[in-house]
Amino acid sequence: MAKPPVHEDTLKSDKIQIERKTFVFALKENPRGRFLRITEDAGGRRDKIIIPAPGLEEFKRLVDEMVKAADQTRPKD
């Protein structure tokens, strides 16, 4: 039995194109709270992840660490 849809308000959204992928970031709110939905569109196939707002600082910290690690492991010219 399908659940009825939950009303969501979009508070802010933006998108970026990286190579052949489009990423849409949407900060949303519903009766359960605020969350960030990240949608990846690659050739018509869409995948989504949702991060509850209370976890965004920790999520950002981990992404920052991954960016730093990627820069450190990049071959030097």
GROMACS elastic network, one bead per residue, 0.5 to 0.9 nm:
[ bonds ]
;  ai    aj funct       b0    kb
    2     5     6  0.88745   500
    3     6     6  0.85925   500
    6    30     6  0.70643   500
    6    31     6  0.79796   500
    7    29     6  0.85235   500
    7    30     6  0.59981   500
    7    31     6  0.76739   500
    8    28     6  0.63584   500
    8    29     6  0.54976   500
    8    31     6  0.79286   500
    9    27     6  0.86208   500
    9    28     6  0.55002   500
    9    29     6  0.52050   500
    9    30     6  0.64146   500
   10    13     6  0.71679   500
   10    26     6  0.66626   500
   10    27     6  0.60066   500
   10    29     6  0.65442   500
   11    26     6  0.75081   500
   11    27     6  0.54641   500
   11    28     6  0.54142   500
   11    29     6  0.71081   500
   12    25     6  0.81979   500
   12    26     6  0.58329   500
   12    27     6  0.51606   500
   12    28     6  0.71983   500
   13    24     6  0.71565   500
   13    25     6  0.54530   500
   13    27     6  0.61156   500
   13    28     6  0.85394   500
   14    23     6  0.84516   500
   14    24     6  0.58740   500
   14    25     6  0.53822   500
   14    26     6  0.66361   500
   15    22     6  0.69186   500
   15    23     6  0.54647   500
   15    25     6  0.59718   500
   15    26     6  0.85711   500
   16    21     6  0.84127   500
   16    22     6  0.57678   500
   16    23     6  0.53408   500
   16    24     6  0.66568   500
   16    25     6  0.84628   500
   17    20     6  0.71453   500
   17    21     6  0.57867   500
   17    23     6  0.63554   500
   17    24     6  0.89059   500
   18    21     6  0.53247   500
   18    22     6  0.62949   500
   18    23     6  0.77869   500
   19    22     6  0.81411   500
   20    41     6  0.86999   500
   20    42     6  0.64319   500
   20    43     6  0.74804   500
   21    40     6  0.67163   500
   21    41     6  0.57367   500
   21    43     6  0.74562   500
   22    39     6  0.80373   500
   22    40     6  0.58041   500
   22    41     6  0.51504   500
   22    42     6  0.66155   500
   23    38     6  0.67045   500
   23    39     6  0.55607   500
   23    41     6  0.63988   500
   23    42     6  0.88493   500
   24    37     6  0.79253   500
   24    38     6  0.56383   500
   24    39     6  0.50802   500
   24    40     6  0.66248   500
   24    41     6  0.81928   500
   25    36     6  0.68548   500
   25    37     6  0.59325   500
   25    39     6  0.66547   500
   26    35     6  0.83103   500
   26    36     6  0.56844   500
   26    37     6  0.52287   500
   26    38     6  0.65023   500
   26    39     6  0.83417   500
   27    34     6  0.71710   500
   27    35     6  0.58531   500
   27    37     6  0.64187   500
   27    38     6  0.88221   500
   27    53     6  0.86679   500
   28    33     6  0.83896   500
   28    34     6  0.56003   500
   28    35     6  0.54597   500
   28    36     6  0.61741   500
   28    37     6  0.73090   500
   29    32     6  0.76499   500
   29    33     6  0.54863   500
   29    35     6  0.62866   500
   29    36     6  0.87368   500
   30    33     6  0.53886   500
   30    34     6  0.64869   500
   30    35     6  0.84745   500
   31    34     6  0.84861   500
   33    52     6  0.77750   500
   33    53     6  0.77089   500
   34    51     6  0.89614   500
   34    52     6  0.63355   500
   34    53     6  0.53494   500
   34    54     6  0.83299   500
   35    50     6  0.65929   500
   35    51     6  0.55428   500
   35    54     6  0.81682   500
   35    55     6  0.88650   500
   35    56     6  0.83618   500
   36    49     6  0.82071   500
   36    50     6  0.56142   500
   36    51     6  0.51485   500
   36    52     6  0.63620   500
   36    53     6  0.65924   500
   36    56     6  0.79188   500
   37    48     6  0.67413   500
   37    49     6  0.57838   500
   37    51     6  0.65019   500
   37    52     6  0.87011   500
   38    47     6  0.83022   500
   38    48     6  0.55684   500
   38    49     6  0.53872   500
   38    50     6  0.64058   500
   38    51     6  0.82728   500
   39    46     6  0.65887   500
   39    47     6  0.56840   500
   39    49     6  0.66723   500
   39    50     6  0.88080   500
   40    45     6  0.79498   500
   40    46     6  0.54945   500
   40    47     6  0.52517   500
   40    48     6  0.62920   500
   40    49     6  0.87315   500
   41    44     6  0.59263   500
   41    45     6  0.55661   500
   41    47     6  0.67658   500
   41    48     6  0.89175   500
   42    45     6  0.53061   500
   42    46     6  0.65565   500
   42    47     6  0.86042   500
   43    46     6  0.83311   500
   51    54     6  0.82943   500
   51    55     6  0.65137   500
   51    56     6  0.66501   500
   51    59     6  0.80358   500
   52    55     6  0.56318   500
   52    56     6  0.68509   500
   53    56     6  0.52613   500
   53    57     6  0.82675   500
   54    57     6  0.73615   500
   54    58     6  0.85227   500
   55    58     6  0.54881   500
   55    59     6  0.61234   500
   55    60     6  0.86722   500
   56    60     6  0.59820   500
   56    61     6  0.84803   500
   57    60     6  0.51028   500
   57    61     6  0.61507   500
   57    62     6  0.87468   500
   58    62     6  0.63229   500
   58    63     6  0.86850   500
   59    62     6  0.52683   500
   59    63     6  0.62598   500
   59    64     6  0.86350   500
   60    63     6  0.50429   500
   60    64     6  0.60275   500
   60    65     6  0.85451   500
   61    64     6  0.51276   500
   61    65     6  0.62631   500
   61    66     6  0.87628   500
   62    65     6  0.50170   500
   62    66     6  0.62500   500
   62    67     6  0.86895   500
   63    66     6  0.50336   500
   63    67     6  0.61952   500
   63    68     6  0.85879   500
   64    67     6  0.51274   500
   64    68     6  0.61754   500
   64    69     6  0.86175   500
   65    68     6  0.50816   500
   65    69     6  0.61301   500
   65    70     6  0.85785   500
   66    69     6  0.50137   500
   66    70     6  0.60359   500
   66    71     6  0.85810   500
   67    70     6  0.50717   500
   67    71     6  0.62332   500
   67    72     6  0.86823   500
   68    71     6  0.51885   500
   68    72     6  0.62888   500
   68    73     6  0.87975   500
   69    72     6  0.50603   500
   69    73     6  0.62199   500
   69    74     6  0.86335   500
   70    73     6  0.52762   500
   70    74     6  0.61522   500
   71    74     6  0.52794   500
   71    75     6  0.87021   500
   72    75     6  0.82697   500
   73    76     6  0.87915   500
